[in-house]
């Protein structure tokens, strides 16, 4: 599709239809009104001419009174000879020309019988106008017959021409309306594509500013908004990059002195029993804080590596159930955490999966209460781990932020942790192509769920079973 083309949409169709309706209705009303007025005028004129001619003919017919048989024949021959077709009703109905011999209707006969001049239209093979009256000095009735076939044919041709003209106007209106709608909505289409491009991350997208109409003002405002958004996001990106560099630099700078502190704290820990009671408590706190500091530095180093994208994923067959039990046993949680499920052997990164499971189970041990469960289940194309506790739960306001760095929930879930464990778990889950979610009910407990994709064909069997 060309860059300036606008894909057809409902609004364009609505504008086109509206344009066609306005033009069609206007042209239809004008054409119909004109036709009806002209038709009535032509028909009224024909009646007036026929009525004037009928009065003259009645005067002439009065010269043949009394109407004997011979005079009736002479009267009819005289009128037919002058090109006028008449009907003479004097007891019997006689026509000057059998081809123009319609039968007068009762309404017309009644009007003539009352001494009035009346008319009616008849269609006996052709369009005929019958105007009649009583012959002066006689009870006989004379009806003049006028052929209106040419008049009706002319009106029919006019009606056909007006209908064809109306169709042409509607077709022209459809073309003009479609063109105007396309050109009018073209800036809207460009703005829609530009908005989608910005939403997809193409922040350099801009709209051309042409003219000084409302669309030009809109395009200029859009460009200003896009520029401000691009500037803001660039600033945020640079700030985030500086934050990540600072985190990485601090972690690496602390690594060496913390290593020395850990070694000294280890030696101090071995001598705790020999210290006086007053100094022993201080030494114990020192050893514990150095241990926490070492864990924090290690987590900072790990998170900086994840940010830098230097962490490779090494895939290998892993027994999901056995790995979960090993994690629980290695950290001394066997007595507190109940492990269920057999799982299956899948191809994934063992170290990263172990890291995620250790963080989730450790979080439950540190912050949960009641029965702690760690379940593994394989079903179809998914392998899922669930770590749940029966602790105080987490309020809905905190759930969307649990995986953010350094974020801690309310005091019921706070503890000595650094606030990086769940963030690291989320990053490792992302590298594994897994989905990590949390659900919690206050007063009931919290459940973390890790869902790993299983390649087509189902979970892999252990190497010994192949």
GIDA-V500313 format. One record per residue. N is the residue number from 1. RES is the residue in one small letter. SS is DSSP state (H for helix, E for strand, L for the rest). OMEGA is omega in radians with two decimals (* if undefined). D_FIRST is the distance of its C-alpha to the first C-alpha in whole Angstrom. Layout:
BEGIN
<<N/RES/SS/OMEGA/D_FIRST> <N/RES/SS/OMEGA/D_FIRST>>
END
This chain:
BEGIN
<<1/x/L/3.12/0> <2/x/L/-3.05/4> <3/x/L/-3.08/6> <4/x/L/-3.13/8> <5/x/L/3.13/6> <6/x/L/3.13/8> <7/x/L/-3.14/8> <8/x/L/-3.14/12> <9/x/L/-3.09/15> <10/x/H/-3.10/18> <11/x/H/3.12/19> <12/x/H/3.13/17> <13/x/H/3.14/19> <14/x/H/3.11/22> <15/x/H/3.11/22> <16/x/H/3.13/21> <17/x/H/3.12/24> <18/x/H/3.12/26> <19/x/H/3.13/26> <20/x/H/-3.14/27> <21/x/H/-3.13/30> <22/x/H/-3.13/31> <23/x/H/-3.11/31> <24/x/H/3.14/32> <25/x/H/3.14/35> <26/x/H/3.14/36> <27/x/H/3.14/36> <28/x/H/3.12/38> <29/x/H/3.14/40> <30/x/H/-3.12/41> <31/x/H/-3.13/41> <32/x/H/3.12/43> <33/x/H/3.12/46> <34/x/H/-3.12/46> <35/x/H/-3.11/47> <36/x/H/3.11/49> <37/x/H/3.14/51> <38/x/H/3.13/51> <39/x/H/-3.13/52> <40/x/H/3.14/55> <41/x/H/-3.14/56> <42/x/H/-3.14/57> <43/x/H/3.10/58> <44/x/H/3.10/61> <45/x/H/3.10/62> <46/x/H/3.12/62> <47/x/H/-3.12/65> <48/x/H/3.12/66> <49/x/H/-3.14/67> <50/x/H/3.14/68> <51/x/H/3.12/70> <52/x/H/3.13/72> <53/x/H/-3.14/73> <54/x/H/3.12/74> <55/x/H/3.13/77> <56/x/H/-3.14/78> <57/x/H/3.10/78> <58/x/H/3.09/80> <59/x/H/3.11/83> <60/x/H/-3.13/83> <61/x/H/3.12/84> <62/x/H/3.14/86> <63/x/H/-3.11/88> <64/x/H/3.10/89> <65/x/L/-0.05/90> <66/x/L/-3.04/92> <67/x/L/2.99/90> <68/x/L/-3.13/92> <69/x/H/-3.11/91> <70/x/H/-3.13/91> <71/x/H/3.08/89> <72/x/H/3.12/87> <73/x/H/3.14/86> <74/x/H/-3.14/86> <75/x/H/-3.11/84> <76/x/H/-3.13/81> <77/x/H/-3.13/82> <78/x/H/3.14/82> <79/x/H/-3.14/78> <80/x/H/3.10/77> <81/x/H/3.11/78> <82/x/L/3.09/77> <83/x/L/-3.14/73> <84/x/L/3.13/73> <85/x/E/-3.10/73> <86/x/E/3.00/75> <87/x/E/3.13/76> <88/x/E/3.13/80> <89/x/E/3.10/81> <90/x/L/-3.01/85> <91/x/L/3.06/86> <92/x/L/3.12/84> <93/x/E/-3.14/80> <94/x/E/-3.12/80> <95/x/E/3.07/77> <96/x/L/3.11/77> <97/x/L/-3.12/74> <98/x/H/3.13/74> <99/x/H/-3.14/70> <100/x/H/-3.07/70> <101/x/L/3.08/72> <102/x/L/3.11/70> <103/x/L/-3.14/72> <104/x/L/3.14/72> <105/x/L/-3.11/71> <106/x/H/3.13/73> <107/x/H/3.11/72> <108/x/H/-3.14/72> <109/x/H/-3.14/76> <110/x/H/3.11/77> <111/x/H/3.14/76> <112/x/H/3.13/78> <113/x/H/3.10/81> <114/x/L/3.12/81> <115/x/L/-3.13/81> <116/x/L/3.03/77> <117/x/L/-3.11/75> <118/x/E/3.12/72> <119/x/E/3.02/69> <120/x/E/3.11/66> <121/x/E/-3.08/64> <122/x/E/3.10/64> <123/x/E/3.10/62> <124/x/L/-3.08/64> <125/x/L/3.08/62> <126/x/L/-3.12/61> <127/x/E/-3.05/60> <128/x/E/3.03/64> <129/x/E/-3.09/65> <130/x/E/3.11/69> <131/x/E/-3.06/71> <132/x/E/3.09/74> <133/x/E/3.14/78> <134/x/E/3.12/81> <135/x/L/-3.12/83> <136/x/L/3.12/86> <137/x/L/-3.11/89> <138/x/L/3.04/88> <139/x/L/3.14/87> <140/x/L/-3.12/85> <141/x/E/3.14/81> <142/x/E/-3.13/79> <143/x/E/3.08/75> <144/x/E/-3.10/73> <145/x/E/3.13/70> <146/x/E/3.12/67> <147/x/E/3.14/64> <148/x/L/-3.10/61> <149/x/H/3.14/58> <150/x/H/3.12/57> <151/x/H/-3.14/56> <152/x/H/3.10/54> <153/x/H/3.11/52> <154/x/H/3.09/51> <155/x/H/3.10/50> <156/x/H/3.11/48> <157/x/H/3.11/47> <158/x/H/3.13/46> <159/x/H/3.11/44> <160/x/H/3.14/42> <161/x/H/3.12/41> <162/x/H/3.11/40> <163/x/H/3.10/38> <164/x/H/3.09/36> <165/x/H/3.11/36> <166/x/H/3.10/35> <167/x/H/3.14/32> <168/x/H/3.12/31> <169/x/H/3.13/31> <170/x/H/3.12/29> <171/x/H/3.11/26> <172/x/H/3.12/26> <173/x/H/3.11/26> <174/x/H/3.12/23> <175/x/H/-3.14/21> <176/x/H/3.14/22> <177/x/H/3.12/22> <178/x/H/-3.14/18> <179/x/H/3.14/17> <180/x/H/3.13/19> <181/x/H/3.14/18> <182/x/H/-3.12/14> <183/x/H/-3.14/16> <184/x/H/-3.09/18> <185/x/H/3.13/16> <186/x/H/3.07/13> <187/x/H/3.10/16> <188/x/H/3.10/16> <189/x/H/3.10/12> <190/x/H/3.13/13> <191/x/H/3.12/16> <192/x/H/3.12/15> <193/x/H/3.12/12> <194/x/H/3.13/15> <195/x/H/3.08/18> <196/x/H/3.13/16> <197/x/H/3.10/16> <198/x/H/3.12/20> <199/x/H/3.11/21> <200/x/L/3.08/19> <201/x/L/3.13/22> <202/x/L/-3.00/19> <203/x/L/3.12/22> <204/x/L/-3.12/21> <205/x/L/3.10/18> <206/x/L/3.11/19> <207/x/L/3.07/18> <208/x/L/3.12/18> <209/x/L/-3.09/21> <210/x/L/3.09/22> <211/x/L/-3.10/25> <212/x/L/3.14/27> <213/x/L/-3.11/26> <214/x/H/3.14/26> <215/x/H/3.09/22> <216/x/H/3.07/23> <217/x/H/3.12/26> <218/x/H/3.14/24> <219/x/H/3.13/22> <220/x/H/3.11/25> <221/x/H/3.10/26> <222/x/H/3.14/23> <223/x/H/3.10/23> <224/x/H/3.11/27> <225/x/H/-3.13/27> <226/x/H/3.13/24> <227/x/H/3.12/27> <228/x/H/3.12/30> <229/x/H/3.12/28> <230/x/H/3.13/27> <231/x/H/-3.13/31> <232/x/H/-3.13/32> <233/x/H/3.09/31> <234/x/H/3.11/32> <235/x/H/3.12/35> <236/x/H/3.12/35> <237/x/H/3.13/34> <238/x/H/3.11/37> <239/x/H/3.12/39> <240/x/H/3.12/38> <241/x/H/3.10/39> <242/x/H/3.12/42> <243/x/H/-3.14/43> <244/x/H/3.10/42> <245/x/H/3.13/44> <246/x/H/3.13/47> <247/x/H/-3.14/47> <248/x/H/-3.12/47> <249/x/H/-3.14/50> <250/x/H/-3.12/52> <251/x/H/-3.11/52> <252/x/H/3.11/53> <253/x/H/-3.13/55> <254/x/H/-3.00/57> <255/x/H/-3.09/57> <256/x/H/3.13/60> <257/x/H/3.13/63> <258/x/H/3.09/62> <259/x/H/3.10/63> <260/x/H/3.11/66> <261/x/H/3.13/66> <262/x/H/3.14/66> <263/x/H/3.14/68> <264/x/H/3.13/71> <265/x/H/3.11/70> <266/x/H/3.11/71> <267/x/H/3.13/74> <268/x/H/3.12/75> <269/x/H/3.12/74> <270/x/H/-3.08/76> <271/x/L/-3.10/79> <272/x/H/-3.08/78> <273/x/H/-3.09/82> <274/x/H/-3.09/84> <275/x/L/3.05/83> <276/x/L/-3.11/85> <277/x/H/-3.12/83> <278/x/H/-3.12/82> <279/x/H/-3.07/80> <280/x/H/-3.11/79> <281/x/H/3.10/76> <282/x/H/3.14/75> <283/x/H/3.13/74> <284/x/H/3.10/73> <285/x/H/3.13/70> <286/x/H/3.14/70> <287/x/H/-3.13/69> <288/x/H/-3.13/67> <289/x/H/3.08/65> <290/x/H/3.11/64> <291/x/H/3.11/63> <292/x/H/3.13/60> <293/x/H/3.10/60> <294/x/H/3.13/59> <295/x/H/3.13/57> <296/x/H/3.13/55> <297/x/H/3.12/54> <298/x/H/3.12/53> <299/x/H/3.09/51> <300/x/H/3.11/49> <301/x/H/-3.13/49> <302/x/H/-3.12/47> <303/x/H/3.10/45> <304/x/H/3.07/44> <305/x/H/3.09/44> <306/x/H/3.11/41> <307/x/H/-3.12/39> <308/x/H/3.13/39> <309/x/L/-3.12/38> <310/x/L/-3.11/41> <311/x/L/-3.14/42> <312/x/L/3.10/41> <313/x/L/-3.13/41> <314/x/L/-3.07/44> <315/x/L/3.11/43> <316/x/E/3.09/46> <317/x/E/-3.12/48> <318/x/E/3.04/49> <319/x/E/-3.01/52> <320/x/H/-3.12/50> <321/x/H/-3.13/54> <322/x/H/3.14/56> <323/x/H/3.14/54> <324/x/H/3.13/54> <325/x/H/3.12/58> <326/x/H/3.14/58> <327/x/H/-3.13/56> <328/x/H/-3.11/59> <329/x/H/-3.08/62> <330/x/H/-3.12/61> <331/x/L/3.10/61> <332/x/L/-3.10/64> <333/x/L/-3.02/62> <334/x/L/-3.10/64> <335/x/L/-3.08/66> <336/x/L/-3.03/64> <337/x/E/3.10/60> <338/x/E/-3.10/60> <339/x/E/3.11/58> <340/x/E/3.11/57> <341/x/L/3.14/55> <342/x/L/-3.14/55> <343/x/L/-3.13/51> <344/x/L/3.10/50> <345/x/E/-3.13/49> <346/x/E/3.13/46> <347/x/E/-3.09/44> <348/x/E/3.11/43> <349/x/L/-3.04/45> <350/x/H/-3.06/48> <351/x/H/-3.11/49> <352/x/H/3.12/46> <353/x/H/3.10/47> <354/x/H/3.13/50> <355/x/H/-3.14/49> <356/x/H/-3.11/47> <357/x/H/3.13/50> <358/x/H/3.13/53> <359/x/H/-3.11/51> <360/x/H/-3.13/50> <361/x/H/3.11/54> <362/x/H/3.10/55> <363/x/H/3.11/54> <364/x/H/3.14/55> <365/x/H/-3.07/59> <366/x/H/-2.99/59> <367/x/H/-3.07/57> <368/x/L/3.13/58> <369/x/L/-3.14/61> <370/x/L/-3.13/63> <371/x/L/3.07/61> <372/x/E/-3.09/59> <373/x/E/3.02/57> <374/x/E/-3.07/54> <375/x/E/3.03/53> <376/x/E/-3.07/51> <377/x/E/3.06/49> <378/x/E/3.14/47> <379/x/E/3.10/45> <380/x/L/-3.08/42> <381/x/L/-3.12/40> <382/x/E/3.01/41> <383/x/E/-3.03/44> <384/x/E/2.99/45> <385/x/E/3.04/48> <386/x/E/3.10/49> <387/x/E/-3.04/51> <388/x/E/3.07/53> <389/x/E/3.12/56> <390/x/L/-3.11/58> <391/x/L/-3.09/58> <392/x/L/-3.12/58> <393/x/L/-3.09/54> <394/x/L/3.13/51> <395/x/L/-3.08/50> <396/x/H/-3.12/47> <397/x/H/-3.09/46> <398/x/H/-3.02/47> <399/x/H/-3.12/45> <400/x/L/-3.04/41> <401/x/L/-3.02/43> <402/x/L/-3.07/45> <403/x/L/3.07/43> <404/x/L/-3.09/43> <405/x/L/3.10/45> <406/x/L/3.13/48> <407/x/L/3.07/48> <408/x/L/-3.11/51> <409/x/L/-3.11/51> <410/x/L/-3.08/54> <411/x/H/3.13/58> <412/x/H/3.13/58> <413/x/H/-3.14/56> <414/x/L/-3.11/56> <415/x/L/-3.07/58> <416/x/L/-3.08/59> <417/x/L/-3.09/56> <418/x/L/-3.06/53> <419/x/L/3.14/50> <420/x/L/-3.02/48> <421/x/H/-3.11/49> <422/x/H/3.08/46> <423/x/H/3.09/44> <424/x/H/3.10/45> <425/x/H/3.12/45> <426/x/H/-3.14/41> <427/x/H/3.11/40> <428/x/H/3.08/42> <429/x/H/3.10/40> <430/x/H/3.11/37> <431/x/H/3.12/38> <432/x/L/-3.07/39> <433/x/L/-3.10/36> <434/x/L/3.12/38> <435/x/E/-3.12/38> <436/x/E/-3.11/41> <437/x/E/3.12/41> <438/x/E/3.02/44> <439/x/E/-3.07/46> <440/x/E/3.06/49> <441/x/E/-3.11/52> <442/x/L/-3.13/54> <443/x/L/-3.12/58> <444/x/L/3.14/56> <445/x/E/-3.07/55> <446/x/E/3.12/52> <447/x/E/3.00/50> <448/x/E/-3.10/47> <449/x/E/3.09/45> <450/x/E/-3.11/43> <451/x/E/3.12/41> <452/x/E/3.07/41> <453/x/E/3.09/38> <454/x/L/-3.12/40> <455/x/L/3.09/38> <456/x/L/-3.09/38> <457/x/L/3.08/41> <458/x/L/3.13/43> <459/x/L/3.12/45> <460/x/E/3.06/47> <461/x/L/3.09/50> <462/x/L/-3.08/53> <463/x/H/-3.09/53> <464/x/H/-3.10/57> <465/x/H/-3.10/55> <466/x/L/*/53>>
END
